[in-house]
Structures are given as C-alpha cells and as structure tokens.
Amino acid sequence: MAQGGVAELSGGAVALEKSLQTLFEANLESLLGVRFLASEFITNEGGRMDSLGIDENNSPVVIEYKRSSNENVINQGLFYLDWLMGHRKDFEWLVLEKLGKDAAKAVDWSGPRLICIAGDFGKYDEHAVKQMNRNISLIRYRKFEGEGVFRT
C-alpha cells in the first residue's frame, strides 16, 4: 500500500476446509455467539458433524463448513440436525461433560440451529432456506490477503 493510500485486498476461499473450521472453532463465541462443545462429532450412523455448540439461548447448534459453494452443505447440515433431534440425550451428555450440570439442564430444544459456513451460496440455496421451517443461517466468508483476516 502506498503511504497515505489504500489498496484493494483480493478475497478468496481457504485452501483447506479444516483451516476454516479450526479458525471458527477457536472463535465461535465472539463470531457467532456459540459456545464450542465438540469438533468432528461422530454419529452412530457413521457421519461426522463438523462442529457442535450451544448458543446464548441454550439451543443446540450444528455447524457445517465448506470451502466453496455447491457442496450440499445445507443438505448435510439438515441430516445432522435431524440426527441430533433424535439423539437429545447424547447432546445433553456432551453439554454436561463440557459445561456442567446447570448448562445440561438448561438445554432448550425448541429452536435448534444449523449454521452453514461457506465461500458462497446460490440464490436457490437462500430461497430453499426461507421455505423451511427451521432455524438455518447461511454465512459467507472470505479470506483476505496479507494478515489472513477473515470476514463474515
């Protein structure tokens, strides 16, 4: 950047999905208001939820990451959210282990959340989410040159 001037930062996707996940997991509470519970949580059906957390309203949160777009992140996330709803005791046990008895008793199942984080989403993704009766957030990210700063 020239002295006293500005320079455009080119944004793009991260090289590896895991680096995106690691960055978000280390900063979940400040970025999304979600307390981190687990990474790569394995279901009894062989799947792995990228991140599990609990939000400020004590609602369960499933977070799925994709480096770019068009990778079925919403469908995958909905599958895991549905699994979680059928395995509430597993989640409450995890909360008990990580945050204690009071937090486990306070889990609110009335509005579990799915947060999908990707480089981009298509207009059909956004439209589909609006049609569903679920608490789903689509978050776009960009990695900027230089300091490696992410913006959501």
Disulfide bonds with the S-S distance in Angstrom:
none
